[in-house]
Amino acid sequence: MSSDTSAASDTAASDTAASDQAGQVAALKKELADTRDLVKMLADRIKHGESFDTTYAASSYASIAHNFNTIPVRGMPAKHVASMIEDVHLCDFNPLLNTSSYVNVTSEPEEKAVAAMGAQINIADASVYPASIELHDKVVNMIATMWNAPEPANGGKYYAGAGTVGSTEGCLLAGLALKFRWRAWYKEKHALSDQQVLGVRPNLVISSIYQAAWEKFFRFFDVEAKVVKPNLVRDKMAVNAHDLVSLCDEKTIAVVGILGNHYNGMYDPIWEIDEEIEKLNTEKGWQIGIHVDGASGGFIAPFQEMSGKGTPAPYDFRLKNVLTMSGSGHKFGESICGTGWVVFRQREGLAQHVATTVTYLGGSSDSLTLNFSRPASGPYVQFYKLLRLGQEGYMNKVENQMGVTSYLRQFLSNLKHPSGKPRFQILDGGDTCCLPVVAARLNPELNLHYDDVDFQHCLAESHWYVSGYALGFENPMNDKFENLCNDVNEATTMFRIVVKSNLTRTLAENLAGNIEKILSVLDDMDAGYESIHSRLTNLAVKDEEDISIEELREFSDSIGELPSRGLNKSQFIQQSFRKKKQKRSSILAQNVC
């Protein structure tokens, strides 16, 4: 073998050895990395296991940020997950001091247990849960009789109605039944085919003080809105019956009467609406009905009447033209979970339009709701509350609420400005024809440099929350932002205090004391604040096209930039306004807390 051949052979052997060695090194590195990963995984699992035996504060979960935009790889101890959710809830307002919302916030341990029991039951499956369905139907019966519905036809056992996830679904179901009822009538009247009648767009007549449920109805189900604006000061937002019915035509599916609006709690005069509808139907040969939106008043008005302090005339199915009525169980019905109810005057020609029959679950069952699957918590808890309180309990509760409402209303009425003029103008209906709600606004005669929304923000620093708002809305008849009431503009503000069952006289006195304190704080705000506030308020309610770029530049320093894509001028001004309020937070805290 030549020397060259030998050298080449040695080189090849050396290369092979080096390659083998490099491979071994790579394998060892991979094994080491795998071992490290295994050790880390085992350490994590040991740490995870140890977390089951310690408190949340001592666990690793308490020291890291949790964004949870994806499902975590490994599960967590139940008690720690509950603690994490509790941490989130602690950042909310104290619900017991929230007088803005109508939603009930109190419950008993037994009620919570009943709600948890119902959460495990899908009440859609009537063949598996027939007893729960029967309990639901008994609740419908109790509510239907409370609202004086006619006896079921042909000796039927149950009234036509349904439990829903809230009063919104109740309104939607009632609206749909009324729409389909009108369509059948209109088709026959004009001898139209099924296809032809689908091309005719119906309308619904309602006060501008409607709740969000009806905006959903107009949008989702292609029904034209015909809106009447009430007067704020003279009529306290109760709609004029003649004005309401005058908008009706042969394409009107129904008129809505609101039994306690959410702005100031006032009842529409449904008995007067019924009289006007009866005259119109008799004169024109129409069949327009009334839906009573009792989202809040459905569980208040019956017990006011029971105590002798009710409306001057009936407001429910005792009126001939009331065809449907809905209410919220989770408001003054005292349920702790989302619960609503809708009752139909009869099944034939009305409720039947929204009823569907399901047979694929092992039996035959009817559904009168928009969603099929749902927990039984709502009906269970409502059944619990109706039996727990009884008629007398509800009546006593409502009397207490109205008494606290009267105290707060009198307190606001008696407050005087340093000028000697009243601090507030009361805007609710008083002790009758009204929910337990105090509604007012800062006296416009005082020409104050702050408004009712500022009042809300300032009061929040003392942990009390009231609802302040401007009286403007987007009119569905023309898609323009307009004044909510005839006698005020859209920049006018007011506030409300909802007296729920947990707002006792003791708490009301504390609220009153804090109101008195924060008014002096607001009075002391300087002239610079006054100037910025008034000008931003005026801009915030301007139409988009009326805001000039010069006006925008004047206030651009408040947020550091001019409107960007996706932010229109009005939104920019409103955002600026909100940021100005945020800058005042520490000042208010120093003076109030």
C-alpha positions as CSV (number, residue, x, y, z in Angstrom):
1,M,0.0,0.0,0.0
2,S,1.4,3.3,-1.0
3,S,2.0,6.1,1.5
4,D,-0.7,8.2,-0.2
5,T,-3.3,5.5,0.1
6,S,-2.4,4.9,3.7
7,A,-2.7,8.6,4.5
8,A,-6.1,8.8,2.8
9,S,-7.2,5.8,4.8
10,D,-6.1,7.3,8.1
11,T,-7.9,10.6,7.2
12,A,-11.1,8.7,6.4
13,A,-10.9,6.8,9.7
14,S,-10.2,10.0,11.5
15,D,-13.2,11.7,9.9
16,T,-15.4,8.8,10.7
17,A,-14.2,8.8,14.3
18,A,-14.8,12.6,14.5
19,S,-18.2,12.2,13.0
20,D,-19.1,9.4,15.4
21,Q,-17.8,11.6,18.3
22,A,-19.8,14.6,17.1
23,G,-22.9,12.4,16.9
24,Q,-22.3,11.1,20.4
25,V,-21.9,14.7,21.6
26,A,-25.1,15.8,19.9
27,A,-26.9,12.8,21.3
28,L,-25.6,13.5,24.8
29,K,-26.6,17.2,24.4
30,K,-30.1,16.1,23.3
31,E,-30.3,13.6,26.2
32,L,-29.2,16.3,28.6
33,A,-31.8,18.8,27.2
34,D,-34.5,16.1,27.4
35,T,-33.3,15.4,31.0
36,R,-33.5,19.0,31.9
37,D,-37.0,19.2,30.4
38,L,-38.0,16.2,32.3
39,V,-36.6,17.5,35.5
40,K,-38.3,20.8,34.9
41,M,-41.6,19.1,34.1
42,L,-41.3,16.9,37.2
43,A,-40.4,20.0,39.3
44,D,-43.4,21.8,37.9
45,R,-45.7,18.8,38.6
46,I,-44.3,18.6,42.2
47,K,-44.9,22.3,42.6
48,H,-48.3,22.0,41.0
49,G,-49.1,19.1,43.4
50,E,-47.9,21.0,46.4
51,S,-50.2,23.9,45.4
52,F,-53.1,21.7,46.2
53,D,-52.0,21.5,49.9
54,T,-51.4,25.2,50.5
55,T,-53.3,28.5,50.4
56,Y,-53.7,30.6,47.3
57,A,-51.5,33.3,48.8
58,A,-48.6,30.8,49.3
59,S,-49.0,29.1,45.9
60,S,-47.2,30.1,42.7
61,Y,-50.5,31.2,41.1
62,A,-50.6,34.3,43.4
63,S,-47.3,35.7,42.1
64,I,-47.8,35.6,38.4
65,A,-50.0,37.5,36.0
66,H,-52.8,35.5,34.4
67,N,-54.0,36.6,31.0
68,F,-55.7,33.4,30.0
69,N,-56.2,34.2,26.4
70,T,-55.7,30.4,25.8
71,I,-56.8,27.4,27.8
72,P,-54.0,26.5,30.2
73,V,-52.1,23.3,29.6
74,R,-52.5,22.0,33.1
75,G,-55.5,22.3,35.4
76,M,-55.5,24.1,38.7
77,P,-56.8,23.4,42.2
78,A,-60.4,24.2,42.5
79,K,-60.0,26.5,45.5
80,H,-57.3,28.5,43.8
81,V,-59.4,29.0,40.6
82,A,-62.2,30.2,42.9
83,S,-59.8,32.6,44.6
84,M,-58.7,34.0,41.2
85,I,-62.3,34.6,40.2
86,E,-62.9,36.3,43.5
87,D,-60.0,38.6,42.9
88,V,-61.6,39.7,39.6
89,H,-64.9,40.3,41.3
90,L,-63.3,42.4,44.0
91,C,-62.4,44.9,41.3
92,D,-66.1,45.5,40.6
93,F,-68.3,48.0,42.4
94,N,-69.9,46.7,45.5
95,P,-73.2,45.5,44.1
96,L,-75.0,46.3,47.4
97,L,-74.1,50.0,46.9
98,N,-75.1,50.1,43.3
99,T,-78.3,52.1,43.0
100,S,-77.9,52.5,39.2
101,S,-79.1,49.0,38.3
102,Y,-82.5,47.4,38.8
103,V,-81.0,43.9,39.2
104,N,-81.5,42.1,42.5
105,V,-78.2,41.5,44.4
106,T,-79.4,39.7,47.6
107,S,-80.1,36.0,48.2
108,E,-80.3,33.4,50.9
109,P,-78.1,30.3,51.2
110,E,-81.1,28.1,50.4
111,E,-81.7,30.1,47.2
112,K,-78.1,29.7,46.1
113,A,-78.4,26.0,46.6
114,V,-81.6,25.9,44.5
115,A,-79.9,27.9,41.8
116,A,-76.9,25.5,41.7
117,M,-79.3,22.5,41.6
118,G,-81.1,24.1,38.6
119,A,-77.8,24.9,36.8
120,Q,-77.3,21.1,36.3
121,I,-80.6,20.7,34.5
122,N,-81.2,21.4,30.9
123,I,-84.9,22.2,31.0
124,A,-85.2,21.9,27.2
125,D,-85.3,18.1,27.7
126,A,-88.9,17.6,28.9
127,S,-88.7,13.8,28.5
128,V,-85.9,13.6,31.0
129,Y,-87.0,16.4,33.3
130,P,-90.8,16.3,33.3
131,A,-91.1,17.4,36.9
132,S,-88.9,20.4,36.3
133,I,-91.0,21.3,33.3
134,E,-94.1,21.1,35.5
135,L,-92.5,23.3,38.1
136,H,-91.8,25.9,35.3
137,D,-95.4,25.7,34.2
138,K,-96.6,26.3,37.7
139,V,-94.5,29.5,37.9
140,V,-96.0,30.7,34.6
141,N,-99.5,30.0,36.2
142,M,-98.6,32.1,39.3
143,I,-97.3,35.0,37.3
144,A,-100.2,34.8,34.8
145,T,-102.8,35.0,37.6
146,M,-100.8,37.8,39.2
147,W,-101.2,39.7,35.9
148,N,-104.9,38.7,35.7
149,A,-104.6,36.7,32.5
150,P,-107.8,35.0,31.2
151,E,-108.3,31.3,32.2
152,P,-106.8,28.9,29.7
153,A,-109.1,27.9,26.9
154,N,-111.0,24.6,26.9
155,G,-110.3,24.0,30.6
156,G,-106.6,23.8,30.0
157,K,-104.3,23.2,33.0
158,Y,-101.6,25.8,32.1
159,Y,-101.5,29.4,30.9
160,A,-99.7,30.3,27.7
161,G,-96.3,31.7,28.7
162,A,-92.7,30.9,29.2
163,G,-89.7,31.5,31.4
164,T,-86.9,33.3,29.6
165,V,-83.3,34.3,30.3
166,G,-84.5,37.9,30.9
167,S,-87.2,40.4,30.0
168,T,-85.4,41.1,26.7
169,E,-86.2,37.6,25.5
170,G,-89.7,38.0,26.8
171,C,-90.2,41.2,24.7
172,L,-88.7,39.6,21.6
173,L,-91.0,36.6,21.9
174,A,-94.1,38.8,22.5
175,G,-93.1,41.0,19.5
176,L,-92.7,38.0,17.3
177,A,-96.0,36.5,18.2
178,L,-97.7,39.9,17.6
179,K,-95.9,40.3,14.3
180,F,-97.0,36.8,13.0
181,R,-100.5,37.5,14.3
182,W,-100.6,40.8,12.3
183,R,-99.2,39.1,9.2
184,A,-102.0,36.5,9.2
185,W,-104.6,39.3,9.6
186,Y,-103.0,41.5,6.9
187,K,-102.7,38.6,4.4
188,E,-106.4,37.8,4.7
189,K,-107.5,41.4,4.6
190,H,-105.6,42.2,1.4
191,A,-105.9,38.7,-0.2
192,L,-102.2,38.3,-0.4
193,S,-100.1,35.2,-1.0
194,D,-97.6,34.0,1.6
195,Q,-94.8,35.4,-0.6
196,Q,-96.5,38.8,-1.1
197,V,-97.2,39.4,2.6
198,L,-93.5,38.8,3.4
199,G,-92.7,41.9,1.4
200,V,-94.8,44.2,3.6
201,R,-92.8,45.7,6.5
202,P,-94.8,46.1,9.7
203,N,-94.3,48.7,12.5
204,L,-94.5,48.9,16.2
205,V,-95.4,52.0,18.2
206,I,-93.6,52.8,21.4
207,S,-92.4,55.7,23.6
208,S,-88.8,56.9,23.1
209,I,-88.1,55.8,26.7
210,Y,-88.0,52.2,25.5
211,Q,-85.4,49.7,26.9
212,A,-82.7,48.2,24.7
213,A,-84.8,45.0,24.1
214,W,-86.9,46.9,21.6
215,E,-83.9,48.2,19.7
216,K,-82.9,44.6,19.3
217,F,-86.4,43.7,18.1
218,F,-86.4,46.4,15.4
219,R,-83.0,45.4,14.1
220,F,-83.3,41.6,14.4
221,F,-86.8,41.1,13.1
222,D,-87.1,43.9,10.5
223,V,-89.9,45.9,12.2
224,E,-90.1,49.6,11.7
225,A,-90.1,51.7,14.9
226,K,-92.6,54.5,15.3
227,V,-91.6,56.5,18.4
228,V,-93.4,59.1,20.5
229,K,-91.4,61.5,22.7
230,P,-93.0,62.3,26.1
231,N,-92.4,65.4,28.2
232,L,-90.0,65.2,31.1
233,V,-91.0,68.0,33.4
234,R,-94.8,68.1,32.9
235,D,-95.5,64.3,32.4
236,K,-92.5,62.8,34.1
237,M,-91.8,60.8,31.0
238,A,-95.2,59.1,30.9
239,V,-96.3,58.9,27.2
240,N,-99.5,60.6,26.0
241,A,-101.9,57.9,25.0
242,H,-103.5,59.9,22.2
243,D,-100.1,60.8,20.7
244,L,-99.0,57.2,20.9
245,V,-102.0,55.7,19.2
246,S,-102.2,58.5,16.6
247,L,-99.1,56.9,14.9
248,C,-100.8,53.6,14.3
249,D,-101.8,52.4,10.9
250,E,-102.9,49.1,9.4
251,K,-99.3,47.9,9.4
252,T,-99.0,48.3,13.2
253,I,-98.5,45.0,14.9
254,A,-98.9,46.5,18.4
255,V,-98.5,49.4,20.8
256,V,-96.1,49.0,23.7
257,G,-97.0,50.4,27.1
258,I,-94.1,50.6,29.6
259,L,-94.9,49.7,33.2
260,G,-92.0,51.5,34.8
261,N,-89.4,53.0,32.4
262,H,-85.7,52.6,33.4
263,Y,-85.0,56.4,33.3
264,N,-87.3,57.5,36.1
265,G,-89.5,54.6,36.9
266,M,-92.8,56.2,35.7
267,Y,-95.7,54.1,34.4
268,D,-97.2,54.8,31.0
269,P,-101.0,55.2,31.3
270,I,-101.8,51.8,29.8
271,W,-105.4,52.0,30.7
272,E,-105.7,55.2,28.6
273,I,-103.8,53.6,25.8
274,D,-106.3,50.7,25.9
275,E,-109.2,53.2,25.5
276,E,-107.5,54.9,22.5
277,I,-106.8,51.5,20.9
278,E,-110.3,50.3,21.3
279,K,-111.6,53.5,19.6
280,L,-109.2,53.1,16.7
281,N,-109.9,49.4,16.2
282,T,-113.6,50.0,16.3
283,E,-113.4,52.9,13.8
284,K,-111.0,51.3,11.3
285,G,-111.7,47.6,11.7
286,W,-108.2,46.9,12.8
287,Q,-106.9,44.4,15.4
288,I,-104.0,46.3,17.0
289,G,-103.1,45.0,20.5
290,I,-101.0,46.2,23.4
291,H,-97.8,44.7,24.8
292,V,-97.2,45.6,28.5
293,D,-93.4,45.9,29.1
294,G,-93.3,45.1,32.8
295,A,-89.6,44.5,33.0
296,S,-89.5,46.3,36.3
297,G,-93.1,47.1,37.1
298,G,-94.4,43.6,36.6
299,F,-93.4,42.6,40.1
300,I,-94.1,46.0,41.7
301,A,-97.5,47.3,40.4
302,P,-99.5,44.2,41.5
303,F,-98.3,44.6,45.1
304,Q,-98.8,48.4,45.1
305,E,-102.4,47.6,44.1
306,M,-102.7,45.0,46.9
307,S,-101.7,47.6,49.5
308,G,-104.2,50.1,48.1
309,K,-101.6,52.4,46.5
310,G,-101.9,51.2,42.9
311,T,-102.6,52.7,39.6
312,P,-106.0,54.5,39.0
313,A,-107.1,51.8,36.6
314,P,-106.0,48.3,35.5
315,Y,-102.7,47.9,33.6
316,D,-102.7,44.2,32.7
317,F,-104.9,41.5,31.0
318,R,-108.0,43.0,32.6
319,L,-107.8,45.4,29.7
320,K,-109.3,44.0,26.6
321,N,-106.5,44.9,24.2
322,V,-103.6,43.7,26.3
323,L,-102.4,40.7,24.4
324,T,-99.0,40.0,25.9
325,M,-97.0,41.0,29.0
326,S,-93.4,40.5,30.1
327,G,-91.4,41.0,33.2
328,S,-88.0,40.4,34.8
329,G,-87.7,38.0,37.6
330,H,-84.1,39.1,38.4
331,K,-85.2,42.7,39.1
332,F,-88.0,43.2,41.5
333,G,-89.0,39.6,41.2
334,E,-86.0,39.1,43.5
335,S,-84.3,36.2,41.6
336,I,-80.5,36.1,41.8
337,C,-80.0,34.8,38.3
338,G,-81.1,36.0,34.9
339,T,-84.8,35.3,34.8
340,G,-87.6,36.7,32.6
341,W,-91.3,35.8,32.0
342,V,-93.7,36.3,29.1
343,V,-97.4,35.6,29.3
344,F,-99.8,35.5,26.2
345,R,-103.5,36.2,26.4
346,Q,-104.1,32.9,24.7
347,R,-102.3,30.2,22.8
348,E,-104.5,30.2,19.7
349,G,-103.5,32.8,17.1
350,L,-100.9,34.3,19.4
351,A,-98.5,32.0,21.4
352,Q,-98.8,29.3,18.8
353,H,-96.9,31.5,16.4
354,V,-93.7,31.1,18.4
355,A,-94.2,27.5,19.6
356,T,-92.1,24.7,18.2
357,T,-92.4,21.0,18.9
358,V,-89.3,18.8,19.4
359,T,-89.5,15.0,19.2
360,Y,-85.8,13.9,18.9
361,L,-85.1,13.8,22.6
362,G,-87.1,10.7,23.3
363,G,-90.5,12.3,23.6
364,S,-92.6,15.3,22.4
365,S,-92.1,18.7,24.0
366,D,-93.1,22.3,23.1
367,S,-90.7,25.2,23.3
368,L,-91.9,28.8,23.4
369,T,-88.4,30.4,23.7
370,L,-85.8,31.7,21.4
371,N,-83.0,29.5,22.8
372,F,-83.7,25.8,23.2
373,S,-81.1,24.6,25.8
374,R,-81.2,26.5,29.1
375,P,-80.6,25.8,32.7
376,A,-83.5,25.4,35.1
377,S,-82.0,27.9,37.6
378,G,-84.4,30.7,36.6
379,P,-87.6,28.8,37.1
380,Y,-86.3,27.1,40.2
381,V,-85.2,30.3,41.9
382,Q,-88.4,32.1,40.9
383,F,-90.5,29.3,42.3
384,Y,-88.4,29.5,45.5
385,K,-88.9,33.3,45.8
386,L,-92.7,33.2,45.1
387,L,-93.2,30.6,47.8
388,R,-90.6,32.1,50.2
389,L,-92.2,35.6,50.2
390,G,-95.8,34.9,49.2
391,Q,-98.1,37.8,48.3
392,E,-97.8,39.4,51.7
393,G,-94.0,39.2,51.7
394,Y,-93.8,40.9,48.3
395,M,-96.3,43.6,49.4
396,N,-94.3,44.3,52.6
397,K,-91.1,44.4,50.6
398,V,-92.5,46.9,48.1
399,E,-94.0,49.0,50.9
400,N,-90.5,49.2,52.5
401,Q,-88.9,50.1,49.2
402,M,-91.4,52.9,48.5
403,G,-90.9,54.2,52.1
404,V,-87.1,54.5,51.6
405,T,-87.7,56.0,48.2
406,S,-90.0,58.6,49.8
407,Y,-87.3,59.4,52.4
408,L,-84.6,60.0,49.7
409,R,-86.9,62.0,47.5
410,Q,-87.8,64.3,50.4
411,F,-84.1,64.6,51.3
412,L,-83.2,65.8,47.8
413,S,-86.2,68.1,47.8
414,N,-85.1,69.8,51.0
415,L,-81.5,70.4,50.0
416,K,-80.7,74.0,49.3
417,H,-77.9,75.7,47.3
418,P,-76.0,78.5,49.1
419,S,-78.1,80.8,46.9
420,G,-81.2,79.6,48.8
421,K,-82.6,77.9,45.7
422,P,-83.4,74.1,45.7
423,R,-80.5,71.9,44.8
424,F,-82.5,69.4,42.7
425,Q,-85.6,69.2,40.5
426,I,-87.5,66.0,41.2
427,L,-88.4,64.1,38.0
428,D,-90.0,60.8,39.1
429,G,-93.7,60.0,39.6
430,G,-93.8,60.2,43.3
431,D,-95.5,57.6,45.5
432,T,-97.9,56.3,42.9
433,C,-97.8,55.1,39.3
434,C,-94.0,54.8,39.7
435,L,-91.4,52.3,40.6
436,P,-89.3,52.6,43.8
437,V,-87.0,55.0,42.0
438,V,-85.9,58.5,42.9
439,A,-85.1,60.5,39.7
440,A,-83.9,64.1,39.7
441,R,-81.6,66.5,38.1
442,L,-79.5,69.4,39.4
443,N,-81.6,72.5,39.4
444,P,-81.1,74.1,36.0
445,E,-81.9,77.5,37.5
446,L,-78.6,77.3,39.4
447,N,-76.5,77.3,36.2
448,L,-73.9,75.1,37.8
449,H,-70.6,74.3,36.2
450,Y,-71.1,70.6,36.7
451,D,-73.9,68.3,35.7
452,D,-75.5,65.0,36.9
453,V,-72.9,62.8,35.3
454,D,-70.2,64.7,37.3
455,F,-72.4,64.1,40.3
456,Q,-72.4,60.4,39.6
457,H,-68.6,60.2,39.2
458,C,-68.0,62.2,42.3
459,L,-70.4,60.2,44.4
460,A,-68.6,57.0,43.2
461,E,-65.6,58.1,45.2
462,S,-67.6,57.3,48.3
463,H,-68.3,53.8,47.0
464,W,-71.9,54.7,46.1
465,Y,-73.0,54.3,42.5
466,V,-75.9,56.2,41.0
467,S,-76.8,56.4,37.3
468,G,-76.3,59.8,35.6
469,Y,-77.0,60.1,31.9
470,A,-77.8,62.6,29.1
471,L,-81.3,62.6,27.7
472,G,-80.4,61.8,24.1
473,F,-80.9,58.7,21.9
474,E,-80.5,57.5,18.4
475,N,-83.9,57.8,16.9
476,P,-84.6,54.6,14.9
477,M,-87.0,56.5,12.7
478,N,-84.2,58.6,11.1
479,D,-81.0,57.2,12.7
480,K,-80.2,60.7,14.1
481,F,-79.1,61.5,17.6
482,E,-81.9,63.5,19.1
483,N,-83.5,64.7,22.4
484,L,-85.2,61.9,24.3
485,C,-88.1,64.1,25.5
486,N,-89.9,67.0,23.8
487,D,-89.2,69.6,26.4
488,V,-85.4,69.2,26.9
489,N,-82.4,69.0,24.5
490,E,-80.1,66.0,24.2
491,A,-77.4,67.5,26.4
492,T,-79.7,67.7,29.4
493,T,-78.7,65.3,32.2
494,M,-80.4,63.7,35.1
495,F,-79.8,60.8,37.5
496,R,-81.7,58.0,39.2
497,I,-81.5,56.1,42.5
498,V,-83.1,52.6,42.3
499,V,-84.3,51.5,45.7
500,K,-83.8,47.8,45.6
501,S,-84.8,45.5,48.5
502,N,-81.3,45.7,50.0
503,L,-81.3,49.5,50.2
504,T,-82.5,49.9,53.8
505,R,-83.2,53.2,55.6
506,T,-79.8,53.0,57.4
507,L,-78.0,52.7,54.0
508,A,-80.2,55.4,52.5
509,E,-79.1,57.8,55.3
510,N,-75.5,57.0,54.6
511,L,-76.1,57.7,50.9
512,A,-77.8,61.0,51.7
513,G,-74.9,62.1,53.9
514,N,-72.4,61.4,51.1
515,I,-74.5,63.3,48.6
516,E,-74.4,66.3,50.8
517,K,-70.6,66.1,51.1
518,I,-69.8,65.7,47.4
519,L,-72.0,68.7,46.4
520,S,-69.7,71.0,48.4
521,V,-66.7,69.4,46.5
522,L,-68.3,70.0,43.2
523,D,-69.2,73.6,44.2
524,D,-65.5,74.2,44.8
525,M,-64.2,73.1,41.4
526,D,-62.4,76.0,39.8
527,A,-63.3,78.2,36.8
528,G,-60.8,76.3,34.5
529,Y,-62.8,73.1,35.0
530,E,-66.0,75.0,34.4
531,S,-64.7,76.3,31.0
532,I,-63.4,72.9,29.8
533,H,-66.5,71.1,31.0
534,S,-69.1,73.3,29.4
535,R,-67.3,73.4,26.0
536,L,-66.6,69.7,25.8
537,T,-70.2,69.0,26.8
538,N,-71.5,71.2,24.0
539,L,-69.2,69.5,21.5
540,A,-70.1,66.0,22.6
541,V,-73.7,66.4,21.5
542,K,-72.9,68.1,18.2
543,D,-73.6,66.4,15.0
544,E,-70.5,64.9,13.4
545,E,-70.5,67.2,10.4
546,D,-70.8,70.3,12.6
547,I,-67.5,69.9,14.5
548,S,-64.7,71.8,12.9
549,I,-61.0,70.7,12.8
550,E,-60.2,73.9,14.7
551,E,-62.4,72.9,17.6
552,L,-60.8,69.5,17.6
553,R,-57.3,71.0,17.7
554,E,-58.3,73.2,20.6
555,F,-58.8,70.1,22.7
556,S,-56.4,67.7,21.2
557,D,-53.9,68.2,24.1
558,S,-56.4,66.4,26.4
559,I,-55.6,63.1,24.8
560,G,-52.4,64.0,22.9
561,E,-53.6,63.3,19.3
562,L,-56.2,64.1,16.8
563,P,-58.8,61.5,15.8
564,S,-57.3,58.4,14.3
565,R,-58.9,56.0,11.9
566,G,-62.0,54.4,13.4
567,L,-62.6,57.3,15.8
568,N,-65.0,59.9,14.6
569,K,-65.0,63.5,15.8
570,S,-67.9,63.1,18.2
571,Q,-66.3,60.0,19.7
572,F,-63.0,61.9,20.1
573,I,-64.7,64.7,22.0
574,Q,-66.5,62.2,24.2
575,Q,-63.3,60.4,24.9
576,S,-61.6,63.7,25.8
577,F,-64.5,64.4,28.1
578,R,-64.0,61.1,29.9
579,K,-60.3,61.6,30.3
580,K,-60.9,65.0,31.8
581,K,-63.2,63.3,34.4
582,Q,-60.5,60.7,35.2
583,K,-58.0,63.5,35.9
584,R,-60.3,64.8,38.6
585,S,-60.5,61.5,40.4
586,S,-57.7,62.0,42.9
587,I,-59.0,65.5,43.8
588,L,-62.4,64.1,44.6
589,A,-60.9,61.3,46.6
590,Q,-59.0,63.7,48.8
591,N,-62.1,65.7,49.6
592,V,-64.6,62.8,50.0
593,C,-62.9,59.7,51.2
